[in-house]
């Protein structure tokens, strides 16, 4: 029977808050619209109490049974849990998903343990008080009974006094009955305490399983690291130094001479000087070179009287920059920008750096650059140009640390979406001239030179909106 579309769908947490037989009955009533039969209740209780299924597993099984599908009751969050269970059944990926889900559930399990411990402790304390009060009351009544018996032997006491004593005896009996009921309640509380202890034991077993999973993941990571499928651990002595030494030699061979790189970077000097003149003297007029490498740009800034410093993850590159008399610091580029105050620098320069980042990280870097730039500040992002077929298909992949080529127009759109304005694309550094292409006769060489007429790099030049421009966009009141 289809579910009533006007009925408010039940909350998943409300169903999971039920326990044992009550949980099974409510699940059938909500998901199937009927009361479960005794055999069905016994079936599900056996699975739940033995730990074969969790409550979420039972809900998924009931909901997606043929009868559950015909009822089509939609519980927000249950489909996502089913999808997660499906992912966990996939080899390798499911193992990682289970590990991540268990890890994320640890704080919730810890809170549940603390809540159970608090509930158990409170129940014990209340029951102890109740028991002590009942025992004290019973002792008092017993004393009064003894007194009543002694007084009954005195025949000179009045019938009224004897009647009073008998009335107090009846009251004592009634209180004794209350004590019996309290004892039954205490027994029930003790049973609940035993169940809570069992839950705590199950959680301890789960903790042990998590620890085993962590050990397994660590073991797999070690194997993958030995096979070269994940980066070496920087904490291991020599692992980082060996790669930095390799990469320093790699750049010296394939990037070009310092003089050639400096000549290329001179293209940016006029626009940097213009931005510097528009800034007040002080720290806000500084430029930051992200991924400064060998420091060619920092040296160019210094020679032209422009203040700036560099950021690089390589201690070797930072040491090289400092040996040339320019300021550089060892840090991750995104982490460094996140540590800066808003409107605190004149320009962000990243020359052949963003292609080393995952795309989401590059977007975060763009957003942080916009935040720390002062109004009117400049951002320059130069990267290999995949419009050049040889660069996109071959030369880009020379560098083993490159992640992916970034086409010009989508990257410009990313900057504009984040909030930069006046974003332009400057295509730079063609690998050949038309004259060179015409001068050769060999067909293969001519084709190569023709393809290399397309610039090998491009730069995105972007600006943070200035206060004047932002205020001009607001209509006068």
DOMI-676613 format. One record per residue (C-alpha): residue number from 1; z negated, y, x negated. Coordinates in steps of 0.25 Angstrom, whole numbers, plus 5000, padded with zeros to 4 digits. Layout:
// residues N
SITE_num_pz_py_px
SITE_NUM_Z_Y_X
...
***
This chain:
// residues 477
SITE_num_pz_py_px
SITE_1_5000_5000_5000
SITE_2_5004_5013_4993
SITE_3_4993_5023_4990
SITE_4_4990_5035_4999
SITE_5_4997_5046_4992
SITE_6_4987_5056_4997
SITE_7_4975_5049_4992
SITE_8_4969_5055_4979
SITE_9_4971_5044_4968
SITE_10_4958_5039_4962
SITE_11_4953_5043_4948
SITE_12_4954_5032_4938
SITE_13_4940_5036_4933
SITE_14_4934_5034_4947
SITE_15_4940_5020_4947
SITE_16_4935_5017_4933
SITE_17_4921_5022_4936
SITE_18_4919_5010_4946
SITE_19_4914_4997_4940
SITE_20_4914_4982_4943
SITE_21_4917_4978_4957
SITE_22_4917_4992_4962
SITE_23_4928_4995_4952
SITE_24_4937_4984_4957
SITE_25_4934_4987_4972
SITE_26_4938_5002_4970
SITE_27_4950_4999_4962
SITE_28_4956_4990_4973
SITE_29_4953_5000_4984
SITE_30_4959_5011_4976
SITE_31_4971_5004_4970
SITE_32_4974_4994_4980
SITE_33_4968_5000_4993
SITE_34_4960_4987_4996
SITE_35_4947_4980_4993
SITE_36_4948_4969_4983
SITE_37_4945_4955_4986
SITE_38_4933_4947_4980
SITE_39_4942_4939_4971
SITE_40_4949_4952_4966
SITE_41_4936_4958_4963
SITE_42_4931_4946_4955
SITE_43_4944_4946_4947
SITE_44_4943_4960_4943
SITE_45_4928_4960_4940
SITE_46_4930_4948_4931
SITE_47_4941_4955_4923
SITE_48_4932_4968_4922
SITE_49_4919_4961_4919
SITE_50_4925_4952_4908
SITE_51_4932_4964_4901
SITE_52_4945_4959_4903
SITE_53_4950_4971_4911
SITE_54_4945_4985_4910
SITE_55_4944_4994_4923
SITE_56_4956_5001_4920
SITE_57_4964_4988_4917
SITE_58_4959_4983_4931
SITE_59_4964_4996_4938
SITE_60_4977_4995_4931
SITE_61_4979_4980_4935
SITE_62_4975_4983_4950
SITE_63_4984_4996_4951
SITE_64_4996_4990_4945
SITE_65_4995_4976_4952
SITE_66_5006_4974_4963
SITE_67_4996_4978_4974
SITE_68_4991_4990_4966
SITE_69_5006_4995_4964
SITE_70_5008_4994_4978
SITE_71_4996_5003_4981
SITE_72_5001_5013_4971
SITE_73_4987_5020_4969
SITE_74_4989_5029_4957
SITE_75_4976_5032_4949
SITE_76_4978_5043_4939
SITE_77_4977_5038_4925
SITE_78_4978_5023_4928
SITE_79_4993_5023_4925
SITE_80_4990_5029_4911
SITE_81_4980_5019_4909
SITE_82_4990_5008_4912
SITE_83_5000_5014_4903
SITE_84_4989_5014_4892
SITE_85_4986_5000_4894
SITE_86_5001_4996_4893
SITE_87_5002_5004_4880
SITE_88_4990_4996_4875
SITE_89_4997_4983_4877
SITE_90_5009_4987_4868
SITE_91_5007_4981_4854
SITE_92_5003_4991_4843
SITE_93_5004_5003_4852
SITE_94_4995_4997_4862
SITE_95_4985_4994_4851
SITE_96_4985_5009_4847
SITE_97_4984_5014_4861
SITE_98_4972_5004_4864
SITE_99_4965_5009_4851
SITE_100_4967_5024_4855
SITE_101_4963_5022_4869
SITE_102_4950_5015_4865
SITE_103_4947_5026_4854
SITE_104_4949_5037_4865
SITE_105_4940_5029_4875
SITE_106_4928_5028_4864
SITE_107_4922_5042_4868
SITE_108_4923_5038_4883
SITE_109_4916_5024_4880
SITE_110_4906_5031_4872
SITE_111_4903_5040_4883
SITE_112_4902_5029_4893
SITE_113_4892_5021_4883
SITE_114_4883_5034_4882
SITE_115_4884_5035_4898
SITE_116_4880_5020_4900
SITE_117_4869_5021_4889
SITE_118_4863_5034_4896
SITE_119_4864_5027_4910
SITE_120_4857_5015_4905
SITE_121_4846_5022_4898
SITE_122_4844_5031_4911
SITE_123_4844_5019_4920
SITE_124_4834_5012_4911
SITE_125_4825_5024_4910
SITE_126_4825_5026_4925
SITE_127_4822_5011_4928
SITE_128_4811_5011_4918
SITE_129_4804_5023_4925
SITE_130_4806_5017_4938
SITE_131_4800_5003_4933
SITE_132_4788_5010_4927
SITE_133_4786_5018_4940
SITE_134_4787_5006_4948
SITE_135_4778_4998_4939
SITE_136_4768_5009_4939
SITE_137_4768_5010_4954
SITE_138_4767_4995_4956
SITE_139_4755_4995_4947
SITE_140_4748_5006_4955
SITE_141_4751_4998_4968
SITE_142_4745_4986_4962
SITE_143_4732_4993_4958
SITE_144_4731_4999_4972
SITE_145_4733_4984_4977
SITE_146_4721_4980_4968
SITE_147_4713_4992_4973
SITE_148_4717_4988_4988
SITE_149_4712_4974_4986
SITE_150_4699_4978_4980
SITE_151_4697_4988_4991
SITE_152_4700_4977_5001
SITE_153_4688_4969_4997
SITE_154_4679_4981_5001
SITE_155_4677_4978_5015
SITE_156_4670_4991_5017
SITE_157_4683_4999_5015
SITE_158_4689_5004_5028
SITE_159_4700_4997_5035
SITE_160_4708_5010_5033
SITE_161_4706_5009_5018
SITE_162_4711_4994_5018
SITE_163_4723_4999_5026
SITE_164_4726_5009_5016
SITE_165_4725_4999_5005
SITE_166_4735_4990_5012
SITE_167_4745_5001_5014
SITE_168_4744_5004_4999
SITE_169_4747_4990_4996
SITE_170_4759_4990_5005
SITE_171_4764_5002_4998
SITE_172_4762_4995_4985
SITE_173_4770_4984_4990
SITE_174_4781_4993_4994
SITE_175_4781_4999_4980
SITE_176_4782_4985_4974
SITE_177_4794_4983_4982
SITE_178_4800_4996_4976
SITE_179_4797_4991_4962
SITE_180_4804_4978_4965
SITE_181_4816_4986_4970
SITE_182_4815_4994_4957
SITE_183_4815_4982_4949
SITE_184_4828_4977_4956
SITE_185_4834_4991_4952
SITE_186_4829_4989_4938
SITE_187_4836_4976_4937
SITE_188_4849_4982_4942
SITE_189_4848_4993_4932
SITE_190_4846_4983_4921
SITE_191_4858_4975_4925
SITE_192_4866_4988_4924
SITE_193_4860_4991_4911
SITE_194_4865_4977_4906
SITE_195_4879_4980_4911
SITE_196_4878_4993_4904
SITE_197_4874_4986_4891
SITE_198_4886_4976_4893
SITE_199_4895_4989_4894
SITE_200_4889_4994_4881
SITE_201_4892_4981_4875
SITE_202_4907_4981_4880
SITE_203_4908_4995_4874
SITE_204_4902_4990_4860
SITE_205_4913_4979_4860
SITE_206_4924_4990_4863
SITE_207_4918_4998_4852
SITE_208_4920_4986_4843
SITE_209_4934_4984_4848
SITE_210_4937_4999_4845
SITE_211_4932_4997_4831
SITE_212_4941_4985_4829
SITE_213_4953_4993_4834
SITE_214_4950_5004_4824
SITE_215_4949_4994_4813
SITE_216_4962_4988_4818
SITE_217_4969_5001_4818
SITE_218_4964_5005_4805
SITE_219_4970_4992_4799
SITE_220_4983_4994_4806
SITE_221_4984_5008_4800
SITE_222_4981_5003_4786
SITE_223_4992_4993_4788
SITE_224_5002_5003_4793
SITE_225_4998_5013_4781
SITE_226_5001_5001_4771
SITE_227_5014_4999_4778
SITE_228_5017_5014_4776
SITE_229_5018_5016_4792
SITE_230_5007_5027_4792
SITE_231_5004_5038_4782
SITE_232_4994_5034_4771
SITE_233_4980_5038_4773
SITE_234_4977_5052_4766
SITE_235_4963_5048_4763
SITE_236_4968_5037_4754
SITE_237_4967_5041_4740
SITE_238_4981_5044_4734
SITE_239_4989_5042_4748
SITE_240_4991_5057_4750
SITE_241_4993_5061_4736
SITE_242_5004_5051_4734
SITE_243_5012_5056_4746
SITE_244_5010_5071_4742
SITE_245_5015_5068_4728
SITE_246_5027_5061_4734
SITE_247_5030_5072_4744
SITE_248_5029_5083_4733
SITE_249_5039_5076_4725
SITE_250_5048_5073_4738
SITE_251_5048_5088_4741
SITE_252_5051_5092_4727
SITE_253_5063_5083_4728
SITE_254_5069_5085_4742
SITE_255_5064_5099_4747
SITE_256_5070_5107_4736
SITE_257_5066_5116_4725
SITE_258_5055_5127_4727
SITE_259_5066_5138_4724
SITE_260_5076_5132_4734
SITE_261_5065_5131_4745
SITE_262_5060_5145_4742
SITE_263_5074_5151_4744
SITE_264_5075_5144_4757
SITE_265_5061_5149_4762
SITE_266_5065_5164_4758
SITE_267_5073_5164_4771
SITE_268_5059_5166_4779
SITE_269_5054_5178_4770
SITE_270_5060_5189_4779
SITE_271_5054_5184_4792
SITE_272_5041_5181_4785
SITE_273_5040_5195_4779
SITE_274_5043_5201_4793
SITE_275_5032_5193_4799
SITE_276_5022_5197_4787
SITE_277_5025_5212_4789
SITE_278_5021_5211_4804
SITE_279_5008_5205_4801
SITE_280_4995_5213_4796
SITE_281_4990_5210_4782
SITE_282_4981_5198_4782
SITE_283_4980_5184_4785
SITE_284_4988_5185_4797
SITE_285_5000_5188_4789
SITE_286_5000_5175_4781
SITE_287_5010_5164_4783
SITE_288_5007_5149_4783
SITE_289_5017_5139_4777
SITE_290_5014_5126_4783
SITE_291_5018_5114_4775
SITE_292_5019_5123_4763
SITE_293_5023_5112_4753
SITE_294_5027_5117_4739
SITE_295_5024_5131_4743
SITE_296_5038_5137_4742
SITE_297_5036_5146_4755
SITE_298_5022_5150_4751
SITE_299_5027_5155_4737
SITE_300_5039_5162_4744
SITE_301_5028_5169_4753
SITE_302_5020_5173_4741
SITE_303_5032_5179_4733
SITE_304_5035_5187_4745
SITE_305_5021_5193_4748
SITE_306_5019_5185_4761
SITE_307_5005_5179_4763
SITE_308_5005_5164_4766
SITE_309_4999_5150_4763
SITE_310_5003_5136_4765
SITE_311_4998_5123_4772
SITE_312_5002_5109_4767
SITE_313_4995_5095_4769
SITE_314_4999_5091_4755
SITE_315_4988_5095_4744
SITE_316_4999_5094_4734
SITE_317_5008_5104_4740
SITE_318_4996_5113_4742
SITE_319_4992_5112_4728
SITE_320_5006_5115_4724
SITE_321_5006_5128_4732
SITE_322_4993_5133_4727
SITE_323_4998_5130_4712
SITE_324_5010_5140_4715
SITE_325_4999_5151_4720
SITE_326_5002_5150_4735
SITE_327_4991_5147_4745
SITE_328_4991_5133_4752
SITE_329_4982_5124_4759
SITE_330_4981_5109_4762
SITE_331_4981_5107_4777
SITE_332_4989_5102_4789
SITE_333_4998_5113_4795
SITE_334_4994_5111_4809
SITE_335_4979_5110_4806
SITE_336_4979_5123_4798
SITE_337_4986_5131_4809
SITE_338_4976_5126_4819
SITE_339_4965_5131_4810
SITE_340_4971_5145_4810
SITE_341_4967_5157_4819
SITE_342_4978_5162_4829
SITE_343_4987_5173_4824
SITE_344_4983_5171_4810
SITE_345_4996_5170_4802
SITE_346_5009_5177_4801
SITE_347_5018_5165_4799
SITE_348_5019_5150_4800
SITE_349_5029_5143_4790
SITE_350_5032_5128_4791
SITE_351_5044_5125_4781
SITE_352_5049_5111_4783
SITE_353_5035_5106_4789
SITE_354_5036_5104_4804
SITE_355_5046_5092_4802
SITE_356_5034_5085_4796
SITE_357_5026_5086_4809
SITE_358_5026_5077_4822
SITE_359_5032_5086_4833
SITE_360_5019_5088_4841
SITE_361_5012_5093_4828
SITE_362_5024_5102_4825
SITE_363_5022_5108_4839
SITE_364_5007_5110_4836
SITE_365_5010_5117_4823
SITE_366_5020_5126_4830
SITE_367_5009_5130_4841
SITE_368_4998_5132_4830
SITE_369_5008_5141_4822
SITE_370_5010_5150_4834
SITE_371_4995_5151_4836
SITE_372_4992_5155_4822
SITE_373_5003_5165_4820
SITE_374_5000_5180_4823
SITE_375_5009_5186_4833
SITE_376_5023_5188_4827
SITE_377_5020_5178_4817
SITE_378_5032_5168_4812
SITE_379_5033_5153_4811
SITE_380_5043_5146_4803
SITE_381_5046_5132_4804
SITE_382_5057_5126_4795
SITE_383_5062_5112_4796
SITE_384_5074_5103_4793
SITE_385_5086_5105_4803
SITE_386_5090_5092_4810
SITE_387_5103_5099_4814
SITE_388_5108_5096_4800
SITE_389_5112_5082_4802
SITE_390_5109_5078_4788
SITE_391_5095_5084_4788
SITE_392_5092_5078_4802
SITE_393_5097_5064_4798
SITE_394_5093_5063_4783
SITE_395_5087_5075_4776
SITE_396_5075_5077_4786
SITE_397_5071_5063_4783
SITE_398_5070_5065_4768
SITE_399_5055_5069_4770
SITE_400_5046_5057_4774
SITE_401_5036_5067_4781
SITE_402_5046_5073_4790
SITE_403_5044_5069_4805
SITE_404_5056_5073_4813
SITE_405_5067_5084_4812
SITE_406_5065_5095_4822
SITE_407_5078_5101_4828
SITE_408_5078_5116_4828
SITE_409_5079_5120_4843
SITE_410_5068_5111_4849
SITE_411_5059_5115_4838
SITE_412_5062_5130_4841
SITE_413_5059_5127_4856
SITE_414_5045_5121_4851
SITE_415_5041_5134_4844
SITE_416_5046_5142_4856
SITE_417_5038_5133_4866
SITE_418_5025_5135_4858
SITE_419_5027_5150_4859
SITE_420_5035_5155_4847
SITE_421_5045_5166_4849
SITE_422_5058_5170_4842
SITE_423_5060_5156_4837
SITE_424_5073_5155_4829
SITE_425_5079_5143_4821
SITE_426_5084_5146_4807
SITE_427_5093_5135_4802
SITE_428_5092_5135_4786
SITE_429_5097_5129_4774
SITE_430_5111_5123_4776
SITE_431_5114_5111_4767
SITE_432_5128_5116_4764
SITE_433_5138_5128_4766
SITE_434_5151_5128_4773
SITE_435_5158_5130_4759
SITE_436_5151_5118_4753
SITE_437_5156_5109_4765
SITE_438_5170_5114_4764
SITE_439_5171_5112_4749
SITE_440_5169_5097_4748
SITE_441_5180_5088_4751
SITE_442_5172_5075_4753
SITE_443_5171_5072_4768
SITE_444_5156_5066_4767
SITE_445_5152_5078_4758
SITE_446_5159_5088_4768
SITE_447_5152_5082_4780
SITE_448_5138_5082_4773
SITE_449_5140_5097_4769
SITE_450_5145_5100_4783
SITE_451_5133_5094_4789
SITE_452_5124_5101_4779
SITE_453_5129_5115_4784
SITE_454_5119_5114_4795
SITE_455_5106_5120_4790
SITE_456_5096_5110_4785
SITE_457_5083_5117_4790
SITE_458_5079_5127_4801
SITE_459_5068_5136_4803
SITE_460_5061_5140_4816
SITE_461_5056_5154_4815
SITE_462_5047_5158_4826
SITE_463_5037_5169_4829
SITE_464_5024_5170_4837
SITE_465_5025_5180_4848
SITE_466_5019_5194_4844
SITE_467_5009_5201_4853
SITE_468_5019_5212_4856
SITE_469_5029_5202_4861
SITE_470_5019_5195_4869
SITE_471_5014_5207_4876
SITE_472_5028_5212_4878
SITE_473_5031_5200_4887
SITE_474_5019_5203_4896
SITE_475_5024_5213_4907
SITE_476_5016_5226_4908
SITE_477_5006_5226_4919
***
